Amino acid sequence: MQYLKLLSTVFAIGLLAGCNSKPQEVEIFFSELEPGVEPYQTRLIVTSDYMRFDDGENSIDFVLFDRKKNIIYSTNSGERTVMSVSPKTKDVKPPIELKHDVKNLGMLKEAPKIQGVAAQHYQFMTNDALCYEVVAVKGLLPDVVKAMQEFQEILESDSKLTFHTIPADMHDACDMSMSTFAAGRHLEYGFPIQEWTPNGTGRALIDFNDKFTADKKLFELPKDYQLYSVQDFREGKVQRQE
C-alpha cells in the first residue's frame, strides 16, 4: 500500500513526540492522494476558535470553520463568494439497514510509539464491505480531533437534508455511512495520520507544528465577497455578481 510506505517519513520527522493535550494552535500538513493525480499538499490550522483548510501559506481560497458559531464557510476567489453551511436538524433514516464494524489490524511493525502509544491500523466496514482504512494514534492532538468531529457533524447533518435527492439505484452502503449516517466514526480512534479508501483516495500526514502562532487575518472572511448559505444556493436565491 503506497500510503503505509509514507509512515517511515512521518515518524522520521521527529515532531510528534512533543505534543500535549492542551488546546493550542497547530499547523498541520497533509499529502492528498487521488488516483491518476500527483500527490499534492494541503494545510490545516486549528485553534480553540477556528479550523482552516487551505493549500498553504499563499492560499487565496480556503474553508473556514468557526467553532464558536458552529458554521463552515467556503470561499471562492474566482466568483468572489463565501458560502456558509450550518447544522441541520432533519431526522433521516437509511433506506437499508447499515451494519457497521471495525477491525483493528494492530500496531505497525517497526513503527516507534508516539507519546507511549502505538499507531493502530483500522479497517471500517459497512454491511461487510470495506469502506475506509485509517492509521490512527489515540490521544494525539485531541483538540484537533475534536474540531474534526465538530466539522464532520455539520457536513453529516447537511447531507441528511439532501439525501432524498439521491436516486435509489445509487444508494451504496459505504457511501451512505461515510457521508450521511456515520461520517466521523473513524475519529473515535484517535488522530488519523493516514487514511484511504479502496479506490485509492486518501491523505497522509507529512508534518506539523504544535508551536504555531496563527495570524488572526487567517480567520477573517473577505469583506467584499457575496455571502450566502448553501440552502440559499439550493433554492436558487443566489444571483452571481457581475
Secondary structure, 3 states (H helix, E strand, C coil): CHHHHCHHHHHHHCCHHHCCCCCCCEEEEEEEEECCEEEEEEEEEECCCEEEEECCCCCCCCEEEECCCCEEEEEECCCCEEEEECCCCCCCCCCCCCCEEEEEEEECCCCCCECCECCEEEEEEECCEEEEEEEEECCCCHHHHHHHHHHHHHHHHHHHHHHHHCCHHHCCHHHHHHHHHCCCHHHHHCEEEEEECCCCCEEEEEEEECCCCCCHHHHCCCCCCEEEEHHHHHCCCCCCCC
